[in-house]
């Protein structure tokens, strides 16, 4: 099993943050899982953003075009 070095000061901070029934191992495992999920979501966000950007370029649209269209739709909704 791989081992990860955790500086003593960080480990002490983890112990302070633990609920009374929690263990440092469980806390660290959950923190890593949370971070992996966040990174997965981040990659998906950038994949979708890149896809949208490519579609905009392909259609000859600029960011200004989209912002103007958005502003126009906001004004229409306000009426």
mmCIF file of the N, C-alpha and C atoms, coordinates in Angstrom:
data_MODEL
# 
_entry.id   MODEL 
# 
loop_
_atom_site.group_PDB 
_atom_site.id 
_atom_site.type_symbol 
_atom_site.label_atom_id 
_atom_site.label_alt_id 
_atom_site.label_comp_id 
_atom_site.label_asym_id 
_atom_site.label_entity_id 
_atom_site.label_seq_id 
_atom_site.pdbx_PDB_ins_code 
_atom_site.Cartn_x 
_atom_site.Cartn_y 
_atom_site.Cartn_z 
_atom_site.occupancy 
_atom_site.B_iso_or_equiv 
_atom_site.pdbx_formal_charge 
_atom_site.auth_seq_id 
_atom_site.auth_comp_id 
_atom_site.auth_asym_id 
_atom_site.auth_atom_id 
_atom_site.pdbx_PDB_model_num 
ATOM 1   N N  . UNK A 1 1  ? 0.844   -1.180 0.000   1.00 0.00 ? 1  UNK A N  1 
ATOM 2   C CA . UNK A 1 1  ? 0.000   0.000  0.000   1.00 0.00 ? 1  UNK A CA 1 
ATOM 3   C C  . UNK A 1 1  ? 0.889   1.243  0.000   1.00 0.00 ? 1  UNK A C  1 
ATOM 4   N N  . UNK A 1 2  ? 0.562   2.239  -0.843  1.00 0.00 ? 2  UNK A N  1 
ATOM 5   C CA . UNK A 1 2  ? 1.346   3.478  -0.872  1.00 0.00 ? 2  UNK A CA 1 
ATOM 6   C C  . UNK A 1 2  ? 1.224   4.243  0.447   1.00 0.00 ? 2  UNK A C  1 
ATOM 7   N N  . UNK A 1 3  ? 2.266   4.966  0.762   1.00 0.00 ? 3  UNK A N  1 
ATOM 8   C CA . UNK A 1 3  ? 2.266   5.801  1.959   1.00 0.00 ? 3  UNK A CA 1 
ATOM 9   C C  . UNK A 1 3  ? 2.474   7.249  1.548   1.00 0.00 ? 3  UNK A C  1 
ATOM 10  N N  . UNK A 1 4  ? 1.808   8.135  2.263   1.00 0.00 ? 4  UNK A N  1 
ATOM 11  C CA . UNK A 1 4  ? 1.907   9.561  1.989   1.00 0.00 ? 4  UNK A CA 1 
ATOM 12  C C  . UNK A 1 4  ? 2.420   10.247 3.254   1.00 0.00 ? 4  UNK A C  1 
ATOM 13  N N  . UNK A 1 5  ? 3.397   11.101 3.067   1.00 0.00 ? 5  UNK A N  1 
ATOM 14  C CA . UNK A 1 5  ? 3.926   11.863 4.202   1.00 0.00 ? 5  UNK A CA 1 
ATOM 15  C C  . UNK A 1 5  ? 3.026   13.068 4.452   1.00 0.00 ? 5  UNK A C  1 
ATOM 16  N N  . UNK A 1 6  ? 2.587   13.214 5.690   1.00 0.00 ? 6  UNK A N  1 
ATOM 17  C CA . UNK A 1 6  ? 1.792   14.367 6.096   1.00 0.00 ? 6  UNK A CA 1 
ATOM 18  C C  . UNK A 1 6  ? 2.588   15.095 7.173   1.00 0.00 ? 6  UNK A C  1 
ATOM 19  N N  . UNK A 1 7  ? 2.933   16.358 6.915   1.00 0.00 ? 7  UNK A N  1 
ATOM 20  C CA . UNK A 1 7  ? 3.703   17.101 7.921   1.00 0.00 ? 7  UNK A CA 1 
ATOM 21  C C  . UNK A 1 7  ? 2.972   17.116 9.268   1.00 0.00 ? 7  UNK A C  1 
ATOM 22  N N  . UNK A 1 8  ? 3.725   17.081 10.315  1.00 0.00 ? 8  UNK A N  1 
ATOM 23  C CA . UNK A 1 8  ? 3.158   17.024 11.666  1.00 0.00 ? 8  UNK A CA 1 
ATOM 24  C C  . UNK A 1 8  ? 2.189   18.174 11.927  1.00 0.00 ? 8  UNK A C  1 
ATOM 25  N N  . UNK A 1 9  ? 2.527   19.369 11.485  1.00 0.00 ? 9  UNK A N  1 
ATOM 26  C CA . UNK A 1 9  ? 1.639   20.519 11.741  1.00 0.00 ? 9  UNK A CA 1 
ATOM 27  C C  . UNK A 1 9  ? 0.284   20.338 11.041  1.00 0.00 ? 9  UNK A C  1 
ATOM 28  N N  . UNK A 1 10 ? 0.287   19.786 9.825   1.00 0.00 ? 10 UNK A N  1 
ATOM 29  C CA . UNK A 1 10 ? -0.970  19.531 9.117   1.00 0.00 ? 10 UNK A CA 1 
ATOM 30  C C  . UNK A 1 10 ? -1.752  18.428 9.827   1.00 0.00 ? 10 UNK A C  1 
ATOM 31  N N  . UNK A 1 11 ? -1.059  17.393 10.264  1.00 0.00 ? 11 UNK A N  1 
ATOM 32  C CA . UNK A 1 11 ? -1.727  16.302 10.977  1.00 0.00 ? 11 UNK A CA 1 
ATOM 33  C C  . UNK A 1 11 ? -2.387  16.821 12.254  1.00 0.00 ? 11 UNK A C  1 
ATOM 34  N N  . UNK A 1 12 ? -1.727  17.723 12.942  1.00 0.00 ? 12 UNK A N  1 
ATOM 35  C CA . UNK A 1 12 ? -2.314  18.310 14.157  1.00 0.00 ? 12 UNK A CA 1 
ATOM 36  C C  . UNK A 1 12 ? -3.565  19.117 13.820  1.00 0.00 ? 12 UNK A C  1 
ATOM 37  N N  . UNK A 1 13 ? -3.527  19.850 12.708  1.00 0.00 ? 13 UNK A N  1 
ATOM 38  C CA . UNK A 1 13 ? -4.717  20.596 12.275  1.00 0.00 ? 13 UNK A CA 1 
ATOM 39  C C  . UNK A 1 13 ? -5.869  19.651 11.953  1.00 0.00 ? 13 UNK A C  1 
ATOM 40  N N  . UNK A 1 14 ? -5.553  18.523 11.331  1.00 0.00 ? 14 UNK A N  1 
ATOM 41  C CA . UNK A 1 14 ? -6.581  17.519 11.016  1.00 0.00 ? 14 UNK A CA 1 
ATOM 42  C C  . UNK A 1 14 ? -7.187  16.982 12.313  1.00 0.00 ? 14 UNK A C  1 
ATOM 43  N N  . UNK A 1 15 ? -6.362  16.656 13.263  1.00 0.00 ? 15 UNK A N  1 
ATOM 44  C CA . UNK A 1 15 ? -6.869  16.135 14.538  1.00 0.00 ? 15 UNK A CA 1 
ATOM 45  C C  . UNK A 1 15 ? -7.769  17.151 15.240  1.00 0.00 ? 15 UNK A C  1 
ATOM 46  N N  . UNK A 1 16 ? -7.438  18.432 15.158  1.00 0.00 ? 16 UNK A N  1 
ATOM 47  C CA . UNK A 1 16 ? -8.269  19.479 15.772  1.00 0.00 ? 16 UNK A CA 1 
ATOM 48  C C  . UNK A 1 16 ? -9.625  19.584 15.080  1.00 0.00 ? 16 UNK A C  1 
ATOM 49  N N  . UNK A 1 17 ? -9.655  19.328 13.771  1.00 0.00 ? 17 UNK A N  1 
ATOM 50  C CA . UNK A 1 17 ? -10.886 19.477 12.998  1.00 0.00 ? 17 UNK A CA 1 
ATOM 51  C C  . UNK A 1 17 ? -11.813 18.267 13.090  1.00 0.00 ? 17 UNK A C  1 
ATOM 52  N N  . UNK A 1 18 ? -11.309 17.168 13.621  1.00 0.00 ? 18 UNK A N  1 
ATOM 53  C CA . UNK A 1 18 ? -12.087 15.933 13.659  1.00 0.00 ? 18 UNK A CA 1 
ATOM 54  C C  . UNK A 1 18 ? -13.256 16.001 14.632  1.00 0.00 ? 18 UNK A C  1 
ATOM 55  N N  . UNK A 1 19 ? -14.375 15.390 14.218  1.00 0.00 ? 19 UNK A N  1 
ATOM 56  C CA . UNK A 1 19 ? -15.429 15.187 15.219  1.00 0.00 ? 19 UNK A CA 1 
ATOM 57  C C  . UNK A 1 19 ? -14.935 14.154 16.243  1.00 0.00 ? 19 UNK A C  1 
ATOM 58  N N  . UNK A 1 20 ? -15.563 14.104 17.367  1.00 0.00 ? 20 UNK A N  1 
ATOM 59  C CA . UNK A 1 20 ? -15.100 13.228 18.457  1.00 0.00 ? 20 UNK A CA 1 
ATOM 60  C C  . UNK A 1 20 ? -15.003 11.766 18.030  1.00 0.00 ? 20 UNK A C  1 
ATOM 61  N N  . UNK A 1 21 ? -15.836 11.339 17.120  1.00 0.00 ? 21 UNK A N  1 
ATOM 62  C CA . UNK A 1 21 ? -15.851 9.928  16.720  1.00 0.00 ? 21 UNK A CA 1 
ATOM 63  C C  . UNK A 1 21 ? -15.038 9.653  15.464  1.00 0.00 ? 21 UNK A C  1 
ATOM 64  N N  . UNK A 1 22 ? -14.442 10.682 14.858  1.00 0.00 ? 22 UNK A N  1 
ATOM 65  C CA . UNK A 1 22 ? -13.715 10.492 13.607  1.00 0.00 ? 22 UNK A CA 1 
ATOM 66  C C  . UNK A 1 22 ? -12.271 10.093 13.813  1.00 0.00 ? 22 UNK A C  1 
ATOM 67  N N  . UNK A 1 23 ? -11.723 9.446  12.805  1.00 0.00 ? 23 UNK A N  1 
ATOM 68  C CA . UNK A 1 23 ? -10.303 9.111  12.846  1.00 0.00 ? 23 UNK A CA 1 
ATOM 69  C C  . UNK A 1 23 ? -9.577  9.924  11.774  1.00 0.00 ? 23 UNK A C  1 
ATOM 70  N N  . UNK A 1 24 ? -8.307  10.234 12.000  1.00 0.00 ? 24 UNK A N  1 
ATOM 71  C CA . UNK A 1 24 ? -7.551  10.968 10.980  1.00 0.00 ? 24 UNK A CA 1 
ATOM 72  C C  . UNK A 1 24 ? -7.548  10.241 9.634   1.00 0.00 ? 24 UNK A C  1 
ATOM 73  N N  . UNK A 1 25 ? -7.442  8.907  9.649   1.00 0.00 ? 25 UNK A N  1 
ATOM 74  C CA . UNK A 1 25 ? -7.444  8.151  8.395   1.00 0.00 ? 25 UNK A CA 1 
ATOM 75  C C  . UNK A 1 25 ? -8.735  8.371  7.620   1.00 0.00 ? 25 UNK A C  1 
ATOM 76  N N  . UNK A 1 26 ? -9.880  8.263  8.306   1.00 0.00 ? 26 UNK A N  1 
ATOM 77  C CA . UNK A 1 26 ? -11.172 8.456  7.642   1.00 0.00 ? 26 UNK A CA 1 
ATOM 78  C C  . UNK A 1 26 ? -11.305 9.879  7.091   1.00 0.00 ? 26 UNK A C  1 
ATOM 79  N N  . UNK A 1 27 ? -10.844 10.841 7.885   1.00 0.00 ? 27 UNK A N  1 
ATOM 80  C CA . UNK A 1 27 ? -10.914 12.243 7.461   1.00 0.00 ? 27 UNK A CA 1 
ATOM 81  C C  . UNK A 1 27 ? -10.093 12.465 6.190   1.00 0.00 ? 27 UNK A C  1 
ATOM 82  N N  . UNK A 1 28 ? -8.894  11.946 6.177   1.00 0.00 ? 28 UNK A N  1 
ATOM 83  C CA . UNK A 1 28 ? -7.996  12.128 5.035   1.00 0.00 ? 28 UNK A CA 1 
ATOM 84  C C  . UNK A 1 28 ? -8.537  11.413 3.810   1.00 0.00 ? 28 UNK A C  1 
ATOM 85  N N  . UNK A 1 29 ? -9.038  10.187 3.981   1.00 0.00 ? 29 UNK A N  1 
ATOM 86  C CA . UNK A 1 29 ? -9.615  9.454  2.848   1.00 0.00 ? 29 UNK A CA 1 
ATOM 87  C C  . UNK A 1 29 ? -10.793 10.213 2.243   1.00 0.00 ? 29 UNK A C  1 
ATOM 88  N N  . UNK A 1 30 ? -11.661 10.759 3.102   1.00 0.00 ? 30 UNK A N  1 
ATOM 89  C CA . UNK A 1 30 ? -12.807 11.512 2.587   1.00 0.00 ? 30 UNK A CA 1 
ATOM 90  C C  . UNK A 1 30 ? -12.349 12.791 1.899   1.00 0.00 ? 30 UNK A C  1 
ATOM 91  N N  . UNK A 1 31 ? -11.342 13.445 2.446   1.00 0.00 ? 31 UNK A N  1 
ATOM 92  C CA . UNK A 1 31 ? -10.817 14.665 1.821   1.00 0.00 ? 31 UNK A CA 1 
ATOM 93  C C  . UNK A 1 31 ? -10.254 14.363 0.435   1.00 0.00 ? 31 UNK A C  1 
ATOM 94  N N  . UNK A 1 32 ? -9.558  13.259 0.302   1.00 0.00 ? 32 UNK A N  1 
ATOM 95  C CA . UNK A 1 32 ? -9.003  12.871 -1.001  1.00 0.00 ? 32 UNK A CA 1 
ATOM 96  C C  . UNK A 1 32 ? -10.131 12.534 -1.970  1.00 0.00 ? 32 UNK A C  1 
ATOM 97  N N  . UNK A 1 33 ? -11.137 11.796 -1.503  1.00 0.00 ? 33 UNK A N  1 
ATOM 98  C CA . UNK A 1 33 ? -12.291 11.488 -2.367  1.00 0.00 ? 33 UNK A CA 1 
ATOM 99  C C  . UNK A 1 33 ? -12.975 12.770 -2.840  1.00 0.00 ? 33 UNK A C  1 
ATOM 100 N N  . UNK A 1 34 ? -13.181 13.707 -1.912  1.00 0.00 ? 34 UNK A N  1 
ATOM 101 C CA . UNK A 1 34 ? -13.816 14.980 -2.266  1.00 0.00 ? 34 UNK A CA 1 
ATOM 102 C C  . UNK A 1 34 ? -13.003 15.715 -3.330  1.00 0.00 ? 34 UNK A C  1 
ATOM 103 N N  . UNK A 1 35 ? -11.689 15.715 -3.157  1.00 0.00 ? 35 UNK A N  1 
ATOM 104 C CA . UNK A 1 35 ? -10.819 16.411 -4.109  1.00 0.00 ? 35 UNK A CA 1 
ATOM 105 C C  . UNK A 1 35 ? -10.826 15.729 -5.472  1.00 0.00 ? 35 UNK A C  1 
ATOM 106 N N  . UNK A 1 36 ? -10.849 14.401 -5.480  1.00 0.00 ? 36 UNK A N  1 
ATOM 107 C CA . UNK A 1 36 ? -10.917 13.673 -6.751  1.00 0.00 ? 36 UNK A CA 1 
ATOM 108 C C  . UNK A 1 36 ? -12.213 13.986 -7.491  1.00 0.00 ? 36 UNK A C  1 
ATOM 109 N N  . UNK A 1 37 ? -13.319 14.066 -6.765  1.00 0.00 ? 37 UNK A N  1 
ATOM 110 C CA . UNK A 1 37 ? -14.600 14.415 -7.378  1.00 0.00 ? 37 UNK A CA 1 
ATOM 111 C C  . UNK A 1 37 ? -14.541 15.835 -7.937  1.00 0.00 ? 37 UNK A C  1 
ATOM 112 N N  . UNK A 1 38 ? -13.988 16.756 -7.166  1.00 0.00 ? 38 UNK A N  1 
ATOM 113 C CA . UNK A 1 38 ? -13.858 18.140 -7.617  1.00 0.00 ? 38 UNK A CA 1 
ATOM 114 C C  . UNK A 1 38 ? -13.014 18.225 -8.887  1.00 0.00 ? 38 UNK A C  1 
ATOM 115 N N  . UNK A 1 39 ? -11.912 17.497 -8.922  1.00 0.00 ? 39 UNK A N  1 
ATOM 116 C CA . UNK A 1 39 ? -11.049 17.512 -10.112 1.00 0.00 ? 39 UNK A CA 1 
ATOM 117 C C  . UNK A 1 39 ? -11.761 16.914 -11.320 1.00 0.00 ? 39 UNK A C  1 
ATOM 118 N N  . UNK A 1 40 ? -12.548 15.892 -11.098 1.00 0.00 ? 40 UNK A N  1 
ATOM 119 C CA . UNK A 1 40 ? -13.322 15.283 -12.176 1.00 0.00 ? 40 UNK A CA 1 
ATOM 120 C C  . UNK A 1 40 ? -14.340 16.288 -12.721 1.00 0.00 ? 40 UNK A C  1 
ATOM 121 N N  . UNK A 1 41 ? -15.022 16.981 -11.829 1.00 0.00 ? 41 UNK A N  1 
ATOM 122 C CA . UNK A 1 41 ? -15.994 18.000 -12.238 1.00 0.00 ? 41 UNK A CA 1 
ATOM 123 C C  . UNK A 1 41 ? -15.298 19.153 -12.964 1.00 0.00 ? 41 UNK A C  1 
ATOM 124 N N  . UNK A 1 42 ? -14.130 19.516 -12.509 1.00 0.00 ? 42 UNK A N  1 
ATOM 125 C CA . UNK A 1 42 ? -13.351 20.593 -13.136 1.00 0.00 ? 42 UNK A CA 1 
ATOM 126 C C  . UNK A 1 42 ? -12.972 20.216 -14.567 1.00 0.00 ? 42 UNK A C  1 
ATOM 127 N N  . UNK A 1 43 ? -12.487 18.979 -14.746 1.00 0.00 ? 43 UNK A N  1 
ATOM 128 C CA . UNK A 1 43 ? -12.134 18.508 -16.095 1.00 0.00 ? 43 UNK A CA 1 
ATOM 129 C C  . UNK A 1 43 ? -13.358 18.518 -17.008 1.00 0.00 ? 43 UNK A C  1 
ATOM 130 N N  . UNK A 1 44 ? -14.501 18.081 -16.477 1.00 0.00 ? 44 UNK A N  1 
ATOM 131 C CA . UNK A 1 44 ? -15.731 18.066 -17.278 1.00 0.00 ? 44 UNK A CA 1 
ATOM 132 C C  . UNK A 1 44 ? -16.153 19.482 -17.647 1.00 0.00 ? 44 UNK A C  1 
ATOM 133 N N  . UNK A 1 45 ? -16.035 20.427 -16.725 1.00 0.00 ? 45 UNK A N  1 
ATOM 134 C CA . UNK A 1 45 ? -16.360 21.826 -17.005 1.00 0.00 ? 45 UNK A CA 1 
ATOM 135 C C  . UNK A 1 45 ? -15.505 22.349 -18.157 1.00 0.00 ? 45 UNK A C  1 
ATOM 136 N N  . UNK A 1 46 ? -14.198 22.081 -18.099 1.00 0.00 ? 46 UNK A N  1 
ATOM 137 C CA . UNK A 1 46 ? -13.318 22.564 -19.160 1.00 0.00 ? 46 UNK A CA 1 
ATOM 138 C C  . UNK A 1 46 ? -13.581 21.849 -20.480 1.00 0.00 ? 46 UNK A C  1 
ATOM 139 N N  . UNK A 1 47 ? -13.941 20.575 -20.432 1.00 0.00 ? 47 UNK A N  1 
ATOM 140 C CA . UNK A 1 47 ? -14.268 19.846 -21.657 1.00 0.00 ? 47 UNK A CA 1 
ATOM 141 C C  . UNK A 1 47 ? -15.494 20.470 -22.322 1.00 0.00 ? 47 UNK A C  1 
ATOM 142 N N  . UNK A 1 48 ? -16.519 20.752 -21.521 1.00 0.00 ? 48 UNK A N  1 
ATOM 143 C CA . UNK A 1 48 ? -17.738 21.369 -22.060 1.00 0.00 ? 48 UNK A CA 1 
ATOM 144 C C  . UNK A 1 48 ? -17.438 22.783 -22.551 1.00 0.00 ? 48 UNK A C  1 
ATOM 145 N N  . UNK A 1 49 ? -16.659 23.541 -21.801 1.00 0.00 ? 49 UNK A N  1 
ATOM 146 C CA . UNK A 1 49 ? -16.304 24.906 -22.211 1.00 0.00 ? 49 UNK A CA 1 
ATOM 147 C C  . UNK A 1 49 ? -15.560 24.906 -23.537 1.00 0.00 ? 49 UNK A C  1 
ATOM 148 N N  . UNK A 1 50 ? -14.602 23.993 -23.675 1.00 0.00 ? 50 UNK A N  1 
ATOM 149 C CA . UNK A 1 50 ? -13.846 23.898 -24.928 1.00 0.00 ? 50 UNK A CA 1 
ATOM 150 C C  . UNK A 1 50 ? -14.756 23.531 -26.087 1.00 0.00 ? 50 UNK A C  1 
ATOM 151 N N  . UNK A 1 51 ? -15.696 22.626 -25.835 1.00 0.00 ? 51 UNK A N  1 
ATOM 152 C CA . UNK A 1 51 ? -16.645 22.208 -26.865 1.00 0.00 ? 51 UNK A CA 1 
ATOM 153 C C  . UNK A 1 51 ? -17.530 23.392 -27.290 1.00 0.00 ? 51 UNK A C  1 
ATOM 154 N N  . UNK A 1 52 ? -18.005 24.146 -26.317 1.00 0.00 ? 52 UNK A N  1 
ATOM 155 C CA . UNK A 1 52 ? -18.847 25.320 -26.616 1.00 0.00 ? 52 UNK A CA 1 
ATOM 156 C C  . UNK A 1 52 ? -18.046 26.374 -27.383 1.00 0.00 ? 52 UNK A C  1 
ATOM 157 N N  . UNK A 1 53 ? -16.802 26.580 -26.981 1.00 0.00 ? 53 UNK A N  1 
ATOM 158 C CA . UNK A 1 53 ? -15.954 27.553 -27.661 1.00 0.00 ? 53 UNK A CA 1 
ATOM 159 C C  . UNK A 1 53 ? -15.752 27.139 -29.119 1.00 0.00 ? 53 UNK A C  1 
ATOM 160 N N  . UNK A 1 54 ? -15.489 25.869 -29.345 1.00 0.00 ? 54 UNK A N  1 
ATOM 161 C CA . UNK A 1 54 ? -15.293 25.371 -30.709 1.00 0.00 ? 54 UNK A CA 1 
ATOM 162 C C  . UNK A 1 54 ? -16.572 25.553 -31.530 1.00 0.00 ? 54 UNK A C  1 
ATOM 163 N N  . UNK A 1 55 ? -17.725 25.288 -30.931 1.00 0.00 ? 55 UNK A N  1 
ATOM 164 C CA . UNK A 1 55 ? -19.002 25.470 -31.641 1.00 0.00 ? 55 UNK A CA 1 
ATOM 165 C C  . UNK A 1 55 ? -19.224 26.944 -31.974 1.00 0.00 ? 55 UNK A C  1 
ATOM 166 N N  . UNK A 1 56 ? -18.862 27.836 -31.061 1.00 0.00 ? 56 UNK A N  1 
ATOM 167 C CA . UNK A 1 56 ? -19.001 29.277 -31.319 1.00 0.00 ? 56 UNK A CA 1 
ATOM 168 C C  . UNK A 1 56 ? -18.126 29.693 -32.499 1.00 0.00 ? 56 UNK A C  1 
ATOM 169 N N  . UNK A 1 57 ? -16.890 29.247 -32.488 1.00 0.00 ? 57 UNK A N  1 
ATOM 170 C CA . UNK A 1 57 ? -15.951 29.591 -33.558 1.00 0.00 ? 57 UNK A CA 1 
ATOM 171 C C  . UNK A 1 57 ? -16.465 29.052 -34.888 1.00 0.00 ? 57 UNK A C  1 
ATOM 172 N N  . UNK A 1 58 ? -16.943 27.819 -34.860 1.00 0.00 ? 58 UNK A N  1 
ATOM 173 C CA . UNK A 1 58 ? -17.450 27.191 -36.081 1.00 0.00 ? 58 UNK A CA 1 
ATOM 174 C C  . UNK A 1 58 ? -18.632 27.974 -36.661 1.00 0.00 ? 58 UNK A C  1 
ATOM 175 N N  . UNK A 1 59 ? -19.452 28.554 -35.785 1.00 0.00 ? 59 UNK A N  1 
ATOM 176 C CA . UNK A 1 59 ? -20.619 29.316 -36.235 1.00 0.00 ? 59 UNK A CA 1 
ATOM 177 C C  . UNK A 1 59 ? -20.296 30.795 -36.455 1.00 0.00 ? 59 UNK A C  1 
ATOM 178 N N  . UNK A 1 60 ? -19.058 31.179 -36.208 1.00 0.00 ? 60 UNK A N  1 
ATOM 179 C CA . UNK A 1 60 ? -18.652 32.561 -36.419 1.00 0.00 ? 60 UNK A CA 1 
ATOM 180 C C  . UNK A 1 60 ? -19.148 33.515 -35.354 1.00 0.00 ? 60 UNK A C  1 
ATOM 181 N N  . UNK A 1 61 ? -19.448 33.004 -34.173 1.00 0.00 ? 61 UNK A N  1 
ATOM 182 C CA . UNK A 1 61 ? -19.943 33.854 -33.084 1.00 0.00 ? 61 UNK A CA 1 
ATOM 183 C C  . UNK A 1 61 ? -18.789 34.310 -32.202 1.00 0.00 ? 61 UNK A C  1 
ATOM 184 N N  . UNK A 1 62 ? -18.939 35.492 -31.661 1.00 0.00 ? 62 UNK A N  1 
ATOM 185 C CA . UNK A 1 62 ? -17.941 36.011 -30.725 1.00 0.00 ? 62 UNK A CA 1 
ATOM 186 C C  . UNK A 1 62 ? -18.556 36.076 -29.330 1.00 0.00 ? 62 UNK A C  1 
ATOM 187 N N  . UNK A 1 63 ? -17.712 36.272 -28.348 1.00 0.00 ? 63 UNK A N  1 
ATOM 188 C CA . UNK A 1 63 ? -18.200 36.441 -26.984 1.00 0.00 ? 63 UNK A CA 1 
ATOM 189 C C  . UNK A 1 63 ? -19.122 37.653 -26.903 1.00 0.00 ? 63 UNK A C  1 
ATOM 190 N N  . UNK A 1 64 ? -18.779 38.701 -27.622 1.00 0.00 ? 64 UNK A N  1 
ATOM 191 C CA . UNK A 1 64 ? -19.600 39.911 -27.623 1.00 0.00 ? 64 UNK A CA 1 
ATOM 192 C C  . UNK A 1 64 ? -20.990 39.619 -28.191 1.00 0.00 ? 64 UNK A C  1 
ATOM 193 N N  . UNK A 1 65 ? -21.063 38.775 -29.239 1.00 0.00 ? 65 UNK A N  1 
ATOM 194 C CA . UNK A 1 65 ? -22.360 38.392 -29.804 1.00 0.00 ? 65 UNK A CA 1 
ATOM 195 C C  . UNK A 1 65 ? -23.233 37.709 -28.749 1.00 0.00 ? 65 UNK A C  1 
ATOM 196 N N  . UNK A 1 66 ? -22.643 36.783 -28.029 1.00 0.00 ? 66 UNK A N  1 
ATOM 197 C CA . UNK A 1 66 ? -23.398 36.056 -27.012 1.00 0.00 ? 66 UNK A CA 1 
ATOM 198 C C  . UNK A 1 66 ? -23.826 36.962 -25.865 1.00 0.00 ? 66 UNK A C  1 
ATOM 199 N N  . UNK A 1 67 ? -22.936 37.837 -25.436 1.00 0.00 ? 67 UNK A N  1 
ATOM 200 C CA . UNK A 1 67 ? -23.293 38.765 -24.359 1.00 0.00 ? 67 UNK A CA 1 
ATOM 201 C C  . UNK A 1 67 ? -24.397 39.715 -24.785 1.00 0.00 ? 67 UNK A C  1 
ATOM 202 N N  . UNK A 1 68 ? -24.338 40.187 -26.024 1.00 0.00 ? 68 UNK A N  1 
ATOM 203 C CA . UNK A 1 68 ? -25.393 41.079 -26.532 1.00 0.00 ? 68 UNK A CA 1 
ATOM 204 C C  . UNK A 1 68 ? -26.723 40.337 -26.596 1.00 0.00 ? 68 UNK A C  1 
ATOM 205 N N  . UNK A 1 69 ? -26.703 39.102 -27.056 1.00 0.00 ? 69 UNK A N  1 
ATOM 206 C CA . UNK A 1 69 ? -27.930 38.305 -27.130 1.00 0.00 ? 69 UNK A CA 1 
ATOM 207 C C  . UNK A 1 69 ? -28.483 38.052 -25.728 1.00 0.00 ? 69 UNK A C  1 
ATOM 208 N N  . UNK A 1 70 ? -27.600 37.766 -24.795 1.00 0.00 ? 70 UNK A N  1 
ATOM 209 C CA . UNK A 1 70 ? -28.026 37.552 -23.416 1.00 0.00 ? 70 UNK A CA 1 
ATOM 210 C C  . UNK A 1 70 ? -28.664 38.827 -22.854 1.00 0.00 ? 70 UNK A C  1 
ATOM 211 N N  . UNK A 1 71 ? -28.027 39.956 -23.093 1.00 0.00 ? 71 UNK A N  1 
ATOM 212 C CA . UNK A 1 71 ? -28.567 41.230 -22.593 1.00 0.00 ? 71 UNK A CA 1 
ATOM 213 C C  . UNK A 1 71 ? -29.934 41.507 -23.208 1.00 0.00 ? 71 UNK A C  1 
ATOM 214 N N  . UNK A 1 72 ? -30.093 41.231 -24.482 1.00 0.00 ? 72 UNK A N  1 
ATOM 215 C CA . UNK A 1 72 ? -31.377 41.425 -25.162 1.00 0.00 ? 72 UNK A CA 1 
ATOM 216 C C  . UNK A 1 72 ? -32.442 40.527 -24.535 1.00 0.00 ? 72 UNK A C  1 
ATOM 217 N N  . UNK A 1 73 ? -32.097 39.293 -24.235 1.00 0.00 ? 73 UNK A N  1 
ATOM 218 C CA . UNK A 1 73 ? -33.090 38.384 -23.621 1.00 0.00 ? 73 UNK A CA 1 
ATOM 219 C C  . UNK A 1 73 ? -33.439 38.830 -22.202 1.00 0.00 ? 73 UNK A C  1 
ATOM 220 N N  . UNK A 1 74 ? -32.498 39.401 -21.482 1.00 0.00 ? 74 UNK A N  1 
ATOM 221 C CA . UNK A 1 74 ? -32.792 39.917 -20.140 1.00 0.00 ? 74 UNK A CA 1 
ATOM 222 C C  . UNK A 1 74 ? -33.773 41.068 -20.211 1.00 0.00 ? 74 UNK A C  1 
ATOM 223 N N  . UNK A 1 75 ? -33.583 41.950 -21.171 1.00 0.00 ? 75 UNK A N  1 
ATOM 224 C CA . UNK A 1 75 ? -34.496 43.096 -21.319 1.00 0.00 ? 75 UNK A CA 1 
ATOM 225 C C  . UNK A 1 75 ? -35.894 42.619 -21.684 1.00 0.00 ? 75 UNK A C  1 
ATOM 226 N N  . UNK A 1 76 ? -35.980 41.607 -22.515 1.00 0.00 ? 76 UNK A N  1 
ATOM 227 C CA . UNK A 1 76 ? -37.277 41.059 -22.915 1.00 0.00 ? 76 UNK A CA 1 
ATOM 228 C C  . UNK A 1 76 ? -37.987 40.450 -21.723 1.00 0.00 ? 76 UNK A C  1 
ATOM 229 N N  . UNK A 1 77 ? -37.268 39.768 -20.854 1.00 0.00 ? 77 UNK A N  1 
ATOM 230 C CA . UNK A 1 77 ? -37.866 39.153 -19.666 1.00 0.00 ? 77 UNK A CA 1 
ATOM 231 C C  . UNK A 1 77 ? -38.332 40.191 -18.653 1.00 0.00 ? 77 UNK A C  1 
ATOM 232 N N  . UNK A 1 78 ? -37.678 41.325 -18.566 1.00 0.00 ? 78 UNK A N  1 
ATOM 233 C CA . UNK A 1 78 ? -38.018 42.363 -17.604 1.00 0.00 ? 78 UNK A CA 1 
ATOM 234 C C  . UNK A 1 78 ? -39.324 43.055 -17.950 1.00 0.00 ? 78 UNK A C  1 
ATOM 235 N N  . UNK A 1 79 ? -39.708 43.024 -19.196 1.00 0.00 ? 79 UNK A N  1 
ATOM 236 C CA . UNK A 1 79 ? -40.935 43.730 -19.617 1.00 0.00 ? 79 UNK A CA 1 
ATOM 237 C C  . UNK A 1 79 ? -42.176 42.974 -19.268 1.00 0.00 ? 79 UNK A C  1 
# 
